[in-house]
Every structure is written in C-alpha cells, then in structure tokens.
C-alpha cells in the first residue's frame, strides 16, 4: 500500500479567453487525479485570462501527473506552480525573537552594554547562574549529522536541516522549549563529540537526531560522559519510551502481565536495541531480538558489540532461526525494521490475542487492516490508523521535566517514569484494542511526562533544582 502524502498545488496558468477553455483545464486536472479547491482570476484580456488554480493532490506522483496534464493542453501556459509544503518551508520554519523590546537608550543599556556587564560578571563568578540568567535555562540543541533522516537515509546536513527545524518547532509548540537545529558536516564520531561539547555552554540539553547506528551509540555515550546536561538520542529512547507506554496498556487489554510476555523484536539497530533495554528494565523477562540473519543468540559469534550485549541478555531459550520460527508461541511482535516482513500466517502462529506493533515507517511490517483479523491489539507509527506510536508523545515532556529539574542527565528511571506517565493518560474505562496510547495532541501528555520525569530526577539524585522559585524571589541568590 502506497503512503498518501496529501498537499496542495497552486498553479498560475494563462489560457484562451474562450468558452470551454476552463472546462478542458478542469477535466484534465480531474482525469490526472487532482481535485480543484479554488480558482482566482488574476488578469483578463480579450484574448487570454490568467488564473490561480488551487489543486489538492494525494501524493507527489499525482502532483506530477496533474502538472503534466495541464502543460499538455493546447493554448495553456504554466506561468508558475507552487507546492504548499515547499511554501511552508520558505525561509525556514523557525525564527528568533527578543523577549524584551529595545525602544529607548535605557532599554539598550539594560539588555546590552553597559548593564549586561553586571550579569556577565555574576555568571563568571558563579557559572551555575547561567541556568537562570541566559537562554541555557530553556534551550535544547537538536543535533544531527544527516546520516539516518526519516526513511531517506544519508542525505547530509543540509538535507537534514528541514527535519531538525521541524523538531525545533515541536519542542516549542508542545513543551515551550526553545530549540535550535545544529546540522554537522561530519560523520566522524570524534568531530561530532568535540563540536557538541564546545557548543554545549549555550544549551540546557542536547537532543541527538537521525544519526546512523552504530555511530549514534558511541556519540551519545561519550556526550553523556562529557557533559553535565541532559543528552538523549530520540530515535533510540523516545521510540523505546512510547513503545513501552503502548505495551503497558496493550498487555492490560489482552489480560497479560509484562513479566509473562515473550516478545520478538525485529530490528536490532538504534531503536530496536533501546527498546529491548527498556523492556528489560520494565520487568519483561523474555525478549528475542531478530535481525536479517535471524534470531540473535548465544551460539553465534558477533563482531558488533551491541549484538554481543543482546546475545548475553536476551533470548532466554536461545532460540534460533528466522522471524517466522521465533514468532511461534510469542505474545508480542515489535517491528522497527522493514516493510512487509510480517505475514498473517506468522501472526496466526503466535500466542492467543497477539500484540503486534508494526513500527516501520512509512510502510509498516504489516498493514493494520491486513493484520486486524488475527490480532488482539495492533499499533503502528502511522497517523491514519488507531494507536499511533509517535515519539512526539515522549521527547517534549522528557526534556521539559529534565530542564525543570535542571537534571545533569536523563536516567533509565526517568525514561521509565515517562513511559508510565504516557500510559496513565488512557484511563481504565477508556482502554480498548483501538485506544492504548493517547493522541499526540492530548494536552495532558507533556505535563504528565514532565512532572514524572522531574520527580524521577530528584529520586535519582541528578536534579540540581528541586523547587520552582517563587515570583519576586531574588534569582541571583539561588540556582
């Protein structure tokens, strides 16, 4: 099934000012699969008219077909064509605005020289004051090398920039966090780590994004060791948190305990490895990782250190074979791998009321409508089916809580707290096979996650700020 990505074309066309000319244009657009949404007249003469024609299309393929059909019409000239998606990105999607207007000399001397010198001296004497007196308090860097962008792969730092801008928008809209995209023109681990460490004084947290495995593991580990601010690779841990949240509720729907589940995880890259570790941390006792070569086990030898860890800590029965083999009798399938690898007959060989999370994007391991007759619960990463497992449920609240607590790092306990907070949004009387995870637009999610994460940071001893300063308190006296 092809993924529909709808958008709008705005075509400025010149055509003969004659009866039937527009009908021919409309017919060509409709035959190509477009739907006319609006028509605006731009100019008229005796011989010709210029119109702006707004056309809704369901995919890029249809958009190209509509354009070709219009351009093929006799007497019709395509003056210009715009795409609503590209228009939304013109000049970038974020900007920096001052919080205080500068209209007088007094304003200028307060926010800049000479008044700012007093603030700079205070921070120089006590660097921790930077958390109160600069943007560090509420700013996250969204860092990528552009090597694993969405489903596009290695498209480089410039190709990654629109995605990182979008992530920065989501931080602001959902959690009130100021975020800025940092796209690095290097794939070298040492250079990535050194660059981020040197930029870190400006930021209160580092969100790593779209960095290919296994490099992402080393980058994250070294940055966590080097910095005293939260660092999280969202493709790993955001995914893992939301999967666990969904699984907590899915298990309740089918009447099973997490500790009793046998879970097969297809895909042992960044997201798969992080998910497995989180499942084990949540009390799951039997997880079987599967990759292209089959189940990871203690019999085979692996050069990849992450696979060696998985071999030592998972697959209790040391099962071997391909995906179809290890799925027999399993309670849960979690796919973070490739489209179309799961078949209905595989699900039929699983335990009663199987749980299937087909997370490959944009095309899942099995389409929900195909799997539906055979499952107890199914979830995907898609927005056009129920139970969308989306990182947006996790990362805004996790960083909001970490920043509020002024945490030095994001611990496993903080991530587990986030998962349980997300799951708790779905009440007992609301939970069903088609509602195991809240909507990304549920306004309760970020607040619940932030509070849970901040509380866990205090419990873990990584919080450096336990109480919100009251209005009017001397902010220079405390950090």
PAZA-598399 format. One record per residue: residue in one letter; x, y, z of N, C-alpha, C, O in turn. Coordinates in steps of 0.1 Angstrom, whole numbers, plus 5000, padded with zeros to 4 digits. Last residue first. Layout:
<pts>
AXYZXYZXYZXYZ ...
</pts>
This chain:
<pts>
X520352895425520352825412519552705412519452635402 X520053215440519953075440519953015426519653085417 X520353485438520753425451520653275451521153215460 X519253595417520753595417521253525429522453495431 X516553605420517053495412518653495412519253395408 X514753665447516053715442516653605434517253515440 X511253635440512453595447513653635440513753655428 X509153705424509753805432510953765440511553855446 X507653395425507653525419508253625428507753635440 X509753125436508553195436508753335429509853385429 X511352865418511552995425510253065424509553075414 X510652535422510452645413510552775422509852785431 X512952305436511752395438511752505428512852565425 X515252175428514052095433512852175435511752115435 X517852135408516852235411515552165416514952105407 X519351935400520052045407519152155410519552265415 X519051585399518351715398519151815406519651795417 X519951335404520551415393519951545391520351625382 X518851165422519951245426520651325415521751365417 X516551015417517850965412519051045417520251005415 X514551185426514751055433516150995429516850935437 X514851395407515051415421515351285429516351285436 X514051255384515351315385515751345399516951325403 X511451185390512451075390513851135390514751065396 X510351445389510251375402511351255402511951235412 X510751495361511351575372511451505385512451515392 X509151295350510551295348511251375358512351335363 X506551365359507151235363508651235361509351175369 X506351625348506251605362506851475367507651465377 X506451555320507451645327507451625342508551625348 X504251385317505551335315506551425322507551375328 X502151575322502251445330503651395329504251345339 X502651765303502651805317502851675326503651675335 X502351625279503551685282503651715297504751695303 X499551525281500651435280501951505285502651455293 X497351695280497751635293499051565292499751555303 X496651745254497451855261497851805275498751865281 X496951545227496351545240497251635249498351605252 X498251515203497651645206496951655219496251755222 X498851255201500051345203499551495206500251575211 X496551055221496951135209498051225212498251275223 X497650775241496950905238497350965225498450935219 X497050435235498050535236497350665233496550675224 X495150255230496150215241497150325243498050315252 X492550195215492950315222493850265234493450255245 X491649965203491950075194492350205201492450305195 X491249785225492249755214492549865205493649865199 X491050025252490449935243491549895233492549955232 X490450245280491350155273490650045265489649985269 X488650375295488750415281489550315273489450315261 X488750295321487450275314487450325300486450315292 X491350355328490950215327489650195320489450105312 X492750615306492050565318491550425316491450375305 X495650725294494550635290493950575302494550485308 X497650825309496750925303495450845299494350895299 X499450635315498450665325497450765320496350775326 X501350625295500350515296499150555305498050515302 X502850845302502150845289501050745290499850765286 X503950755326503150875326502250875313501150915314 X505450535319504250515327503350635327502150615328 X507450675304506550575297505350545305504250545300 X508650835323507950895312506950795305505850835302 X509750645340508750725345507950795334506750805335 X511750545322510650455326509450535332508250505330 X513350775321512650735309511450635312510450645306 X514250785348513450905342512650855330511550905327 X515650545349514450565358513550685353512350675353 X517750605332516750505328515550515336514450495331 X518250965331518550835335517450735330516450775325 X519751235317518451155317518751015320519450945312 X521551475338521451365327520051305327519251335336 X521251675355522551665348522551555337523451555329 X518351875355518951745356520351745349520451815338 X516552085362517952115360518851985361519851985368 X513952035363514751985374516152025374516951995383 X513352145338512752205350513452155363513652235372 X514751985321515152125322514552185335515252255342 X513351745325514751745328515251885329516051915338 X510751815316511051775330512451775334512851815345 X511351875290510751975298510951935313511352025321 X512351635280513251745281512651855290513351925297 X509951485282511151435289512151555291512651575301 X508051625267507851615281509151575289509451615300 X509151595241508951725247508851725262509451805269 X509451305237510651395239510351535244511151585252 X506851165237507851145247508851265249508951325259 X505051205217504451185230505551185241505251205252 X506651195195506251325199505551315213505451415220 X507050935187508050995196507551135202508051175213 X504150745185504850855180505750915190505350945201 X502050515175503150525185504150625179504850595170 X498650525171499950575166500950585177500750665186 X496050395173497250355181498550395174499350315170 X494350375140494450395155495750355161496550275155 X495850535111495250425118495250445133496050525138 X497250745102495950715095495350595100494350545094 X499650785112498650865118497250835112496250885117 X501950525121501150595112500050675118499550635129 X503350335135503850475136503050565128503350685127 X500950115150501950145140502450285144502050355153 X499349835167499749975166500849995156501549895152 X496849605176497849645167498149795168497149865170 X495749335196495949475195497049505184497949425183 X495149075188494449135199494549285199493549355202 X494848975153495549025165494549065176493349085174 X493648905130494448795137495048845150495648765157 X492349095116491548975119492348885128491648795134 X494549305112493449315122492649185125492349165137 X496449285092496649215105495449205114495349115122 X495349455072495649315069495849225082495349115082 X495149695085493949635080494149485076493149405076 X497849755091496949725102495649655097495149565103 X500449585072499449695073498349655083497949535084 X503549515086502349465080501249575082501349645092 X505649685089505949545086504749475081504949375074 X504650005072504949915083505249765079505049735067 X506050265056505250145054505650045064506750005065 X507850475062506350505062505450385060504250385063 X508450285092507850405085508550435072509750415071 X507750025114508550065102507750185096506550175094 X506149915134506650045135507450105124507750225124 X503749735145504549735133504949875130504149965125 X503149545171503549685169504349685157505549655157 X500749325181501649355170501849505169500949585167 X499849075203500049215202501049245191502149185191 X497448805201498848855199498849015198497849065193 X495548615214495448765214496848835212497248905221 X497748345221496448405220496448555221497348605228 X500948345202500048305213498748375212498448455202 X501348285166501648345179500648305190499748225187 X500448205142501248105150501648165163502348095171 X499248415131498348305134499048205143498448125150 X501448575123500648615134499748495140499548485152 X502148425100503148445111502348475124502648425135 X500048465083500248335088501248335100501248245108 X500248745077499148695085499448555091499048535103 X503748845079502648795072501548745081501848705093 X506249085079505349005087504148975079503449055072 X507549255062508249135066507349045074507748925076 X506749505052506249385046506849255051506649155044 X509549725058508149705054507849555049508749495043 X511649675086511449695072510049665068509449585075 X511949775118512849715108512449755094512949865089 X510749725143511449855140512449825129513649855130 X508149555156508949575144509449715143508749815143 X507249335180507649475178508549485166509649435167 X504849105189505849135179506049285179505049365178 X504148895217504249025211505249035200506348975201 X504048625224502948715227502948845220501848905217 X504948335205505248465211504048545214503048535206 X504348105191504048105205504348235212504148245224 X506648175167505748075171505548075186506548055194 X508648355161507348415164506448305169505448345175 X510848215153510848255167509548315171509248335183 X510248155126510548045135510348095149509648025157 X509948405113508748315113508948205124508048155130 X512548505115511448565122510248475123509648465134 X514848215117514348345112513148395120512748335130 X516948075143516048075131515648205127516048305133 X516847985178517548025166516548015154515447955156 X516748065213516148015201516848065189517448175189 X517548065240518548065230517948005217518547915210 X515648125259515747985255516747965244516847855238 X516148405262516348305274516448165269517248085275 X516848645248516648515242516948405252517848325250 X519448855263518148825258518048685254518948605255 X522048905271521048955280519648925275518648955282 X523948825252524148785266522948815275522848755285 X523048935228523148795229523248745244522748635247 X523249205234521949155232522049005234521148945240 X526049225234525349255246523949195246523449135255 X526549165207527149075218526349105231526049005238 X525349385195524749255194525249155204524549065209 X527249575203525849585208525049455206524249415214 X529549495190529449495205528049505210527749445221 X529749295162529149415168528949405183528349315188 X530649035158531649145159531049265165531749345172 X529448745173529148875167530248975169530748985180 X528648405170529648505174529348635166529248625154 X525948185182526748255172527648355178527448395189 X524848125207525648025200526548095189527748065188 X523148305218524448285225525348185218526448155223 X521548515192521548405202522948395208523948455204 X519148675173520448685179520448595191519548595199 X517548525145517548555160518948565165519748485162 X518648645113517848565122517948605136518448715139 X519748825096520348695097519648595106519948475107 X518349065102518248995089518748855089518148765082 X517348995136517749085125517749005112517148895111 X515648995166515748925153516349035143515749145143 X515648925201515949015190516148935177516848835177 X513348845224514148775214514448875202513448905195 X512848855258512848935246513848855236514948825239 X511648805288511948725276511748805264510648825259 X510848975309511948875311512448795299513448735299 X510149305317509949195308511149095309512349145310 X510749515334510349385340510049275330509749165335 X511849745324510449755329509949615334508849615339 X514349665315514249755326512849765332512749795344 X513449535292514149455303514049535315513849485326 X512549755277511649645281512149565292511449525302 X514949895274513849955282512849845286512349845297 X516349725257516849755270515849815280515749785291 X514649725235514949595242515449625256514949565266 X514849995227513549935231513749805239513149785249 X517550005220517050085231515750035236515450035248 X517549835198518349805209517849885221517749825232 X515649955180515449825185516249795197515749735207 X516850205174515550205181515350065187514850055198 X519450125163519350215174518050195181518050185194 X518849775154519649905153519349985165519249935176 X517549535151518449555162519349675160520549665164 X514549395142515349515140516249545152515749565163 X511949275160512549275146513249405144512649505143 X511449115189511749255184512549235171513649185170 X509148935206510048935195510249075189509249135186 X508548845239508448955229509548935218510748915222 X506448705261507548675253507448765241506448765233 X505348815293505348825278506548775272507648795277 X505348835320505048705314505148705299505048595293 X505749095327506748995331506548865325507448775324 X503349215320504549245312505649135315506249095306 X500449005319501449085326502749105318503149015310 X497349025301498648965303499549055311499349185310 X494949115289494949045301496148975304496148865310 X494749275267494649135264494849045277494848925277 X494949525280493749495271493649345269492549295269 X497449515292496149515300494949485292494049415297 X499049525270499049405278497849395287497249295290 X498549785261498149675253498049545261497149465259 X499649935282498249935280497749825272496649765274 X502349875278501749865291500249855290499649775297 X502749945251502749795255502149785269501449685271 X502850215252501750145244501650005249500549945250 X505150255267503850305272502750235265501750195271 X507050125251506750075264505450125269504650045274 X506950305229506650165227506250105240505350035241 X507850545241506550535236506050395234504950355236 X510550465248509650515258508150495253507350445261 X511750405223511550305233510550345244509750255248 X511650655210510950545205510650445215509550395216 X513350795227512050845225511150735220510050715225 X515750645224515050645236513650695236512750655243 X516550655195516650545204515550545215514650465216 X515850905185515550785177515650655185514950565183 X516951075205515551055205515150925196514150865200 X519451065226519251035212517850985210517450875214 X520151305249519351195246519251185231518951275224 X521451465277521751425263520851305260520951205268 X521451725301520751605296521151585281521151685273 X524751825313523351855309522751735302523551645297 X527451795315526651785328525251835325524551895334 X529451585293528651695296527851675309527551565314 X530751345289531551465288530751585294531351685298 X529051125290530151135299530851265300531351305311 X527251205270526751185284527851195294527751255304 X529051185249528551315252527951315266528051405274 X529550905247530651005250530151135255530751205263 X526950805241527750765253528750865257528950905269 X526350935216525550955228526350925241526351005251 X528450825200528250965202527550995214527951085222 X527950545202529150605207529050755209529550805219 X525350525190525650475204526850545210526850585221 X525750635164524950705174525150655188525050745197 X527150435150527850565154527050635165527650695174 X526050215139526250215154526950345159527150355171 X523250425132523850325140524950265132524950255120 X523150775122523050635119523750545130524750595137 X521051015135522450975134522450825133521950755141 X518651155142518951105128520451075126520951115115 X519751345169518651315160519251255147520151315141 X519951445203520651385191519551335182518551275187 X519551715221518751615215519451565203519551645193 X520851845251521251805237520351695232520251585238 X520252135271520151995268520451975254520552065246 X520852405274520452325287520252185284520252105294 X523552565257522352495258522152425271523052395279 X526052695256524852775253523552705257522552765259 X527952505262527752605272526452685269525852745278 X528152325238527252295249527052415259525952415265 X529952355218528752435217527852425230527052515232 X531852175226532252315225531052405224531152525228 X530451935224531051975237531352125237531152195247 X529951935196528851945205529351995219528752075226 X532651895187531852015183530652035193530452145197 X533351645198534151775201533351895198533251995206 X531551475186531551495200532251625204531751695213 X532151505159530851535163530851565178530251655183 X534851425159534551555155533151595160532951705164 X534651155167535451245175535051395172534951475181 X533051045146532551045160533251155168532651225176 X532451195115533451145124532951155138532651265143 X530951305097530451175101531351115112531151005116 X530051645092531051545095530251425100529251425106 X528551895095529151845082530251755085531451785081 X525651905115527151905114527551835101527051735097 X523152115124523452005115524952015111525452115106 X521152205148522652205146522952085137522951975142 X518252405155518952295147520452315145520852425142 X517152475188517752525175518452405168519152325175 X514352555209515352465204515852515191515252595184 X512752635238513452695226514552595221515452565229 X509852485249511252485249511852545236511352515225 X507152435251507652575254509152585255509652675261 X506152195243506752205256507252335260507852355271 X504952225218504352125227504952145241504252105251 X506252435204504852425205504352335216503352375222 X509052375208508452495212506952485214506452525224 X509352115198509852145211509152265217508652275228 X508452165172507652075181508052095195507252095204 X510452325161509152375162508352295172507552345180 X512552135161512652255170511252315172510952365183 X511751965142511851915155511852035165511352025176 X511952135120510552085124510652035138509652055146 X514652155119513852275121512452235126511952295135 X515251895112515651945125514952075129514652105140 X514251895086513751805096514051855110513251845119 X515752085072514352105074513652015085512752055092 X518451955075518052075082516552105083516052145094 X519151735060518551715073517951835079517151825088 X520351855038519151775036518351755049517151745050 X522651945051521652045045520351975043519252035045 X523951705060523451805069522451905063521451945070 X522851395042523751505046523051615054521851615057 X521351175038521151285028521951415032521751515026 X521050865044522150955045522051065034522451045023 X517550805047518950765048519950875049519650985056 X514850845046515650885034517050845035517750845025 X512950815065513250695058514150725046514250645037 X514751035087513450975084513650835076514450755081 X518151005081517051105082515751035078515650995066 X520850945089519750855090518450935092517750925102 X522751145086523051015081521950915082521950805075 X522951405097522151385084522351245078522151235066 X523951465121524851455110524251425097524951415087 X522351675145522251565135523451575126524051685124 X520751815173521951785166521851665157521451555162 X519252065188518851945180519951915170520151985160 X519652195220520252185206519752055200519851945206 X517452385239517952255236518552255222517952325213 X516852605266517152585252517852445250518652405258 X516452725291515252665284515552635269514652645261 X518852815302517752765311516652685304516152595309 X520352935283520652805287519552735295519352615294 X519753205280518853115273519152965277518452875273 X520553325314520753315299519753215293518953155301 X520153305341520353445335520553435320520853545315 X519953045351518953145354518953265345517953325342 X522252925342520952855340519752945343518652925338 X524253085350523953085336522553015333521853055324 X524953025376523953135373523553145359522453205356 X527052855375525752795376524652895374523452865371 X529353015375528852965363527452905363526752905353 X530053275392529353155396528653105383527553145380 X531653475380531953435393531253305398531853235406 X530353485355531853445356532253405370533053305371 X527853575363528053435358529453395358529753275361 X528553835371527953745381528053595376528353505384 X529553935348530453925359529853825369530653745375 X527153945333528353865328529253835340529853725341 X525754135347525253995346526353895342526553785347 X527254355343526954315357526554165357526954085365 X527154395316528354355322528254305336528954215340 X524654485308524854345307526154295314526354185318 X524854765310524254695321524554545320524654485331 X525954925290526954865300526254765310526954695317 X525354665265526354745273525754875278525054945270 X522054535269523454525263524354615271524154635283 X519854575284520054445278521454425272521854305270 X520354835294519954725303520254595296520854505303 X520855005273521954985283521554875293522454825299 X518454975259519654935253520754905263521454805263 X516655105276516454955273517754905267518154795271 X517755355276517755285288517555135286518255055292 X517255435250518655415254518755335267519655265269 X514455235238515055355243516455325247516955215246 X513554995228513055115222513755245227513555345220 X513554675226514554775228514154895220514354905208 X511454435243511654535233512754635236512954675248 X512354105252512154245257512354345245513354335238 X512653885238511653875248511354015253510254045259 X513253875202513653915215512453905225511253925221 X513253565182512653695186513053735200513053655209 X514253375156514553415169513953555171514053645163 X512353115139513053245139513253275154512653225163 X511552845116511652895129512453035128513053055118 X511452745090510252745098510352795112509352805119 X512852895060512952815072511652835080510852915077 X512253015036513053095046513153025059513553085069 X509552805031510352915026510952995037510353045046 X508052595040509452595044510252715039511452725042 X505552635029505652635044507052635048507352675060 X506152595002505852725006505952735022506352845027 X506352315002507552395000507352535004508252605010 X503652255006504652205015505952285014506552325024 X502352374984502052424998503052375008503452445017 X504052464956503652354964503552394978504452464984 X503352644925503852644939503352514946502252474942 X504252754893503552654901504252644915505452644916 X503552974866504352934878503552824885502352814883 X502552954840503353064843504253034856505453064856 X501852734816502052734830503052844834504252834831 X499452804791500852824795500952824810500252894817 X497552654766497652684781499152694784499952604780 X497352574740496952714743497152754758496952864761 X496652234748496952334737496452474742495352494747 X498052084776496852134770497252244759498152324762 X500251994790500051934777498851994769498651964758 X500252114814501252164805500952104791501452164781 X498251954826497952094823498952144813498552214804 X499651714828498351714821498051864817497551884806 X501851774845502051724831500751744822500851784811 X500451834869501251934862501451894847501351984838 X499351584874498451704872499251804864498751864855 X501651424878500651394867499751514864499451534852 X502751544901503451544888502551514876502751574865 X500651474919501051614916501751634903501551724896 X500851204919499651264914499951414910499451464900 X503351174932503051114919501851184912501951214900 X502951294957503851364947503651304933503751384924 X499351274965500751234965501551304956501051384947 X496951394963497051294973498551244975498851184985 X496151744959496651614953497051524965497451564975 X494152014951494651924961495051794955494351744946 X494952324936494552184934495052094945496252104948 X494052644925494552564937493952424936492752404934 X494952854901494152734903494752654914495952604913 X494853174890495553094900494552974904493452994909 X494753274856494053224868495053154877496053094872 X494353494830495353434839494653404852494053484858 X493153484796492953504811494053434818494553334814 X493153644764493553544773493153584788492853704790 X491953834746492553714741492753604751492753484748 X491054044761490153984752490653844747489853764744 X492153974795492154054783491253984773490653874776 X492653974830491753934819492054024807492254154809 X494153824859494053924849493253874837493153754835 X493453644880494553734882494453854872494753964875 X490853474897491253544885492353644888492253714898 X491153154913491153304914491653364901492653324895 X489652874926490052934913490053094915488953144919 X490152574946489852724944490352774931491252714925 X490352304943489852354956489452504955488552554962 X490252024922490252174923489652224936488452194938 X492151744926490851804930490951954931491752004939 X493751514904493651624912492251674915491351634908 X493851304885493751274899493751384909493751364921 X493751354859495051314864495051284879496051244885 X491151424855491551294850492851254855493151134856 X491251684868490451574874490851434869491051344876 X492751824849493251814863492551694870493151614876 X491151804826492551744826493051724840493751624843 X488851934834488751794831490151734831490351614836 X489852194838489352124849489251974846489551894855 X490552254811491552254821491052174833491852094838 X488052244799489052154794490152144805490752034807 X486752454812486252314814487252214810487452104816 X488252674803488352634817487852494819488452414827 X487352674776488752664779488952614794489752524796 X484652714771485152584772486552564776486952454779 X485053024754484152924760484752784760485352744750 X488153204760487153144751486253044758486752984768 X490853314764489553364769488453324760487953414752 X493353064769492453144760491253194767490653114774 X495453104798494653024789493853114780493653234783 X497953074821497353154811496653074801497252974796 X498152994856498052944842497453054834496553134838 X499552904885499153024878499252984863500352964857 X498752664909499252684895498752814890497452844890 X499452524938498952654933499552684920500752714919 X498752214953499452284942498752414939497552424939 X498952064985498252154975499152214965500252254969 X498951724996499451864997498651934986497851884979 X499251405012498551505005499151645007499651675017 X500651125009501151245015500451355007500951404997 X500050785013499450915007500051035015499851035028 X501950515005501650615015501250745009501850795000 X500750214990501550334990501050435000499850445004 X500849885000500050005000500950125000501750145009 
</pts>
